[in-house]
Amino acid sequence: MPTVHIRITREGATPAQKAELIAGVTDLLRRVLDKNPATTVVTIDEVDLENWGIGGLPVLDYRAAQAAKVPAR
């Protein structure tokens, strides 16, 4: 029984988007590993932005730093 955990930041993913993630991951495991969709478990954990960090920075600070590196179009 495969179990997949997806962690995303809590930024308003809709129920439809979450359903699409669950269906897509389940189908991927079926196609690639021949796993039974009936026994595939997918959980989605949403993490508050203040509890998520990348590269030693809170995610909002990291995003701001990344945005500052991108030249304006």
Rosetta blueprint (number, residue, H / E / L):
1 M L
2 P L
3 T E
4 V E
5 H E
6 I E
7 R E
8 I E
9 T E
10 R L
11 E L
12 G L
13 A L
14 T L
15 P H
16 A H
17 Q H
18 K H
19 A H
20 E H
21 L H
22 I H
23 A H
24 G H
25 V H
26 T H
27 D H
28 L H
29 L H
30 R H
31 R H
32 V H
33 L H
34 D L
35 K L
36 N L
37 P H
38 A H
39 T H
40 T L
41 V E
42 V E
43 T E
44 I E
45 D E
46 E E
47 V E
48 D L
49 L H
50 E H
51 N H
52 W L
53 G E
54 I E
55 G L
56 G L
57 L E
58 P E
59 V H
60 L H
61 D H
62 Y H
63 R H
64 A H
65 A H
66 Q H
67 A H
68 A H
69 K H
70 V L
71 P L
72 A L
73 R L
